[in-house]
Amino acid sequence: MALDQGTTNSRAIVFDHAGQVLGMAQEKISSYYPQPGWVEQNPEEIWETQLHCAQQALARAGLQASDLAALGVTNQRETALLWDAATGRALGNAIVWQCRRTAARCEELRQAGFEPLIETRTGLRLDPYFSATKFEWLLTHHEETDRLLAEGRLRLGTVDSFLAWRLTAGRLHVTDHTNASRTMLLDLHTLTWDEELLRLFQVPRAALPKLVSSCGVLGETEPSLLGAPVPIAALIGDQQAALLGQGAFHVGDCKNTYGTGCFLLMNVGTTPLAPAHGLLSTVAWTTVPSIKLLATPSYALEGSVFMAGGALQWVAEILGLEGGPAQVGPMAAKAPDNGGTYFVPAFIGLGTPYWDPHARGLLIGLTRATRQEHLARAAEEAICLQTRAVMEAMEATSGLKINRLLADGGAASDDFLLQLQADLLGVPVSRRDLRESTALGAAALAGLAVGFWKESEIPALAGGEQTFTPNLHKHIRNDLYHEWLRAAERAAGWAKPAAEVQAGDSAQADAHHCQQS
């Protein structure tokens, strides 16, 4: 069984030995927006929906917990939680990865000259996206933290840690290297918590989870939760799980997950690359050395698009589409082009290559001839063109040419989107038969850990694939891309104080450098 706790849904999927789905359950997760730029979730809702999905998936598969060989957990990354070890109850809401409340703190640290240290040690940008400033905010905004820390009851972690804690009734406080590499507190080269960064962000090491490999038996679930104890044999961040689930085992393999955001990852092997052009360097997975299929540790380059499926959801709401985001593609297909309309869905800033938390959404090129289908097409193009910007940065940083892109995620069910992506990239885009790449990646690790699968069996689990080949003229593709870049330049820095705009922004320089490359 894979538990797949995402930003918008909790899911659980039971796989058989052939990789077929025996039972699946999914429940939505609510997000809360107490202030502009703030995003929160209820930890109890995260836990309760995830537990209920596990129970439902078992029931729909017609199985008992004792029938399960192992359980793997994959999760939304960077989302930060604080809880009491004695009760298991969280102190306030979780701060979601999308939340920008610590942008001012990040700017303060940037002005103080800490960005080079953070990039060198962690492979990450100094940005509110990551967990460290979220942990710092939680620690300073809850009165009980000092008392709980003194009593040895304070626990900090990301969603994987919280789920492992609850699944084992508090016996495990752990996080794997993929999730830890997203906190801005892990030394990417030694795979240990960095003491200097812990002091910088005032994060007590005693409250942090123990670091563990992504693959390996960690403990067992509390028997009362599912009806019998089940070995927990994998923890891995959702984007890394999707990379593995897509079969990207080799250097240069590249996938894009079209979820709430877009996350493009490239396997770069056993040595991390220095981040450049707005990309991040991150852990892809760590396993026990006996698993030869997956080199360990493996690293990845990552580019982040903050709004993808989230942009389609917004468009569906604005246009009143009863079918929701799934109707945006069919509506976009009604228009032969975008009618000169360009959309930059920078609702929570821009990710790679800009890393601009002050950017805001922009819709430009409107005329009296603009129709709903033009807006729908502009939204789909925005996802594809943001992806192109990330891919160009990835090729420039790695020195590798991407000849094919593997696609997964909820929005990858949109045939129009994937054909448009192939057209605007100029390379084929492939989608596997089994769309649950993230859950499959977590299940594969757990299955390998307990011997449920042999290494030779893993590549075939996702089945065949459908490939979308580009058929748009190069000049048209490039014109659309450069017009979108012009729109993105206008969206950048929109919410930045005037003094900062005049002073300039290194992120803009990075973006320009990437475009030139």
N, C-alpha and C positions, 0 to 999 in steps of 0.2 A: 504494500500500500504506500502511496505517496500522499503526503499532506502538502498542499500547495496554497500557502496563505499569501494572497496578492493584495494589491492596493484597493481593488474594487470588489473582489470576491474571495471567499474562502472555499477551497475545493478539496475533495479527497477522491482518489482513483485507485481501484484495485486492478492489478495486471496479472494475467496468467503467464505461464512459462513461454508462450508464443508471443508475448507482448500485446495480446488482445485485452481490451478493457472489459472487465467482468462486471464492474459496478462503479458508479460515479455519482457524486452529489456536489452541489454548489449552492452557496448562499451569498447574498450581497452584503457588503460592509458599508456602513455609513461613514461619510467624512463630514467634518464640521469646520466652519470658517469663521471663527470668532472676531477676526479683524482682517482687513485686506492683506493678502499675502500669507496669512496663517492657515495651516491645515492640521487638523487633529483627528484622531480616532479613539474610540472607547476600547481600552484593553480587554474589558470583559466581553465585549461584543466580538472582538477578534478571537478570543479563546472559545467562547460558547458556540459561535458559528463553526469554527474549525472542528471542535469535538463532535458537534451534531453531524457535520458532513462525514466524518469518519464513521460514525455509527450508521448513518444512512447508506453510505457506500457499501459497507459490509452487508447490510440487510438486502440491498438491491442485488448484490452478488450472490446472495443465498449462502453466505459463509458465516462462520464463527471466528472470533479473534484468534482462537487456537489454530485455525487453518492458515494464518499468515506466517510466512517465513521471516519477514522483517518489515520495518517501517522506515521510510525516508522522509525527511522534512526539507522543503524548499520554501522560500519566503521573500516578501518584499524586503529590500535591504535599506539600510540607513535610518529607518524609522526607529525612534529612540523611546525607551520605556524605563521607568523607575518604580521599584516595588519593594514591599516589606517581606523579608524572608520568613518571618514568623506566621504571617497570614496569607501570603501569596497575592495579596491585593495590591494593585498598582496605585501609585500616588499621582492622581490626576490622569489626564488623557495622554495617549502617546502622541509624540510630535512626528508627523509623517514626513517622509523624505522630500516631499514637494514644498514643505513649509519654508518661508523666507524670513522668519522673525529674527534670525541672528545675522542678517546681512550687515547691519551696522557693526556688530562685533567682529565679523570677518574683515570689514574695511579697516577697523581699528588695528587689527593684527597685521594687515597688509601694510598699512602706513608705518607700523613699527618695524617692518622689515623681516617678518617671519615666513613669508610665502616661499622663498627659496628653500628654507629648511624643511618645510612641510612637503613640498614637491619632491625633494631629494629622498627624504625618509619614507614617504608613504605612497608616492606615485600619483597623488591626488592634487587637485586645485584647492586653494583656500576658499571654500565656498560653503554657504549654509546648507547645501544639499547633503553634506556628510554629517556623521553622528556627533563628532566631538563637541561642536558648539551647542548642539541640542542637549547633550548630556550636561554641559556646563549650565545651560539655562534651567534645566530641570532641578539641578542641585541647588541653584541659588533662588529658586522660586517656590520651594516647599519647606515649610518651617521644620518639618520632622527630620530632615536629612541628617543634621549633625547628631541628633540623639540616636537615630537608627544606625548610623555609622559607628558611633561609640559602642553600641550594643551588639555590633556584628550582624545587624539585620538588614542592612542596606544592599540592594541589588540593582545594578545597571545592566542594560543589555539591549540588543536589537530583537526583532520578532522571533528569530530562531531560538534565542536564549530563553525568552519568555515562554515559548511553547514547550521547550525541553523541560523547563522548570515545572510547568503545570502538568505535563504528561507523566512526569515521574514523582509528582507530589513533593517537589522540592529536593529530590535527591541529586539532581544534576543542575549545575550552573555552568554551562559551557557555550562556546561559540566556535564555529569552524573558521579556518583561515580565510575563506572567501568573504564571509560576512565581516570578519574583523578587518579585512583589508579595505572596507568601505567606511570605517569609523574615523579615519584621519589620526589614529592612535597606534597603528601597527607599523613596525619597521618592515618594509616589503622585502628586504634582503635577508634579515635574520628570522623573520616570522615570529617576532616577539613583541609584546607591548613596549613601546618606547618611553622610557622614564622621563626624558626631557619634554616630550609632548604631553605626557600625563600631568607634569607640573605646570606647563603652559596653560592647559585647559582646566586645571584644578580638578582633575578626575581621580578619585582615590582608587588605587589598584585593588584594594581589598574588596571593592564593590563590583569589580569587573569579572566576567566569566573566565573560566579556564579555556585556553586555546587547544583545539583538537583538530584532527584531520577531518576532511570532508567525508571520508569513507572509513568505516570501522564501527564495530559494535560498542556503544557507549553505555548502555544500560537497558532497562526494560520499562515499559509503561506501567503505571499503576493498574493492577488487575481490574479494579472496579470500573474503570473508565470505558473499556471496550468489552469486558467480560472475561478477559484472560490477559496475562502479561505478554507483550510483543516486543521483541528486540528493536531498539532504535539504532539503526546501522548507517545512517547518512544524515548529514546536515550540509546544505549548500545554498548559497544565494540564488534567487530565481534566474537571473541572467546567465550565470555560470552553468546552472542546471540546464537551461535551454541550449547553450553551446554544446554541452555534452550530449543532450538528448537528440540534437541534430546530427550527431556523429562527427563533430568537428575535432577529431583526435589529433590532427596533423598540423604542423606549422603552416600558416597561411590560410587555413580554413576560416571562413568568416560567416557569421549569421547576424540577422537583424530580427529582433522581437518587436512586433507591432502590437503593443499593449496600450495602456494609458499613455505611456511615453514610448519612444523608440530607443532601443539599446543595441548598438552595433558592436559586436565583439569579434576580435581576431585572435586565434591561437598563435602565440609567438614562441612557444617552447619553454625550456627550463630556466631561462635567464630573463628577468624583467627588462623591458626597454624603457629608456628615459622618456617621460611624457613630453610631448611637443605638439604644436598646432592645436592646442586645446583638448587633446586626448588625455585619457587617464591610463595609468598602468595599474593592473590589478591581478590578484591571484585567480586563476581559472579553476583549479582544484588541487587538493593534496590527498594522497591515498597511501596505503601501505605499499612498500616497495615490491611485494610479490605480485601486484597487479601490473603486468607489463604493458597492457594496452594503453594505459594512461600514465604518461611520464609524470613524475612527481618531484618537486612541485612543478606545476605548469602555470604559466602566466598568460595574460591576455592584454591587448590594447582595447580600450573601450571608449566609445563616443556616445554621448547622451543627448537625446532629443526629449525635452521635458513634456511636450504635448504632441501626441499623435492620435490614438484612439480617443483621447480626451477632447481633442479638437473636433473630431467627428461627432462626438456626443453633444458638444456645444452647438454645432451647426444644426444637428437634428432638433435640438430644443428650440433654437431660434426660428427654424423653418416650420416647426410644428409637425414634424414627421412622426406619424403614429408608430411606425416600425422601428423608430430609434436610429442609432448609428448605422445599422445594417442597410438602411434605405438611402444613405448618402451616396454610395457607389452607383446604384441604379439611376439616381437622379443626375449624378455627374455625367453618366454615360449618354444622357440626352443632349449634351452640349458638345459640338465638335471641337470647341476650344474654350478657354477661360474668359473670352470676351474682354481681355485686357485687365482682368481682375486678379489681384495677388493678395494672399492672406499670410500673415505672419502670426501664428498662434502663441505669442509670447506672454501667455496669461500669468506665468510665474517666472518670467525671465527667459533668457536664451541659454542653451547649453553649448555643446561643442559646435563650432570652434570659438564662440564668442565668450562664454562664461560671464554673462552680463545679467546680474540679478535685477537690474533697474529697467531692463527692456520690458515693454508692454505690447499687447496684441495690436495688430494693425491690419486694416482692410483698405486697400488702395486701388484706384483705377475704376471706381464706380462711375457709371453714366446712366442716363435714362433707359438705355438698352439693357442694362444689367438685369438678369433674371435669377431665380432661385437656383437653376441648374449651374449657372456660372459660379455662384458662391460655393455650391457643393463641389464643383470641379476644382476651384481654387483651394479648398480645404484638402482634397486628396493630393493635389499637386504639392501643397506645402509639406506634407509628410514625406513625399518622395524627394523633394528638393533639399529638405533638411538632411535627409539620409545621404544624398549625394555629397553635400558639404562634409559630412562626417567621413564618408568613404575616401574622398580626396585627401583629407587630413591623414587618414590611416595609411594610405599608399605612400604619402610623403614621409611619414615617420618611420615606417617599417622598411621601405625600399622594395616592397613586394607589390606585385600587380594583382588586384582582385579580379579574377576571371569569372566568378560565379558567386551569387549571394544566396544563402539559405534563409528562408523566411518562416517565421512561426508567430504565435500570438493570436489573440482574438480577431484583430483587424485583418490578419492574413487570410481569412476566409473570403475576403472581398476580391474576387477575380479582377475587377476593374482596377483596383488599387495595385495589385501585383503586376498587371500588364503595364500600367502607367509607370510603375517603378522600373521595370526592365527598360522601357522606352527612354526614361529620363536618366538612367545610369549608363545605358549602352552595353549592359552585360546581362546574361540570363539570370533569372530569379527562380529558384526552385522551392517548392513546398512539398513536404513529406505527406504521405497518406495519413499517418497518425499525427494529428494536429497538437496533441498534448505533449510537446517537446519538453516543457519545463518539468512536468510531473514525471515523465519518462526518465529524464536525467537523474532525478532524485531516487526513483525506483531502481534504476540501473546500478547506482552506487550501492544502495542497500542490498540489492540482490547479489552483487559481486562480493560484498563483505561477508555474506553468510553462505556463499557457495550455491545460491539458488540458480544463478547463471554462470556459465563459463565465459571467459573473455571472448572467445570466438563467436559466441552467440549474440553479443551486444549489438554489433553493427546492423544486424538484420531486423532488430526489434521495431524500428520506426516504419518499416515497409518501403514501398516504392515512392516515387515522387512525380509531381507534375511540374513542368518547366515552362516559364513564360519567356519568350525570346523577344528582343527589342526589334521594333519595326518603324521607329521614328527617325527621320533624317537628322543627322548630326547637327546641322545648323539650327534647326528648330529646337532641338534639345538644349543646345547651348544658349540660345536666345532666351528661352524660358528660365533657365538657371540664372543667368546674369540679371534679368529683370527681377527675379525673386531676391537676389542678393542686394539689389538696390533698395527694395522694400525693407529688407532686414536691417540695413543701415539706418533707415528712418525710425525703425522700432527701437533700436538700441539706445540705451541711456535715457529713455523717456521719463522715468520716475526718479532720475538722479538729481540731487540738489545742483543748482546753477554753478556753484563754486567747483564742484567735482567735474561738471561738463567742461568748464573752461580749462581745468587742469589736465584733461585728457584721461585716457584709460588704457592700461596695458592690454586688456582683453580685446579692445578694438584693433590694436596693433597685431595681436595674434591672429585675429580673424582676417585682417588684410594680408598677413604673411601667408596664411593658408590659401586664400583666394589666388594670390600670385603663384603659389606652388602648383 
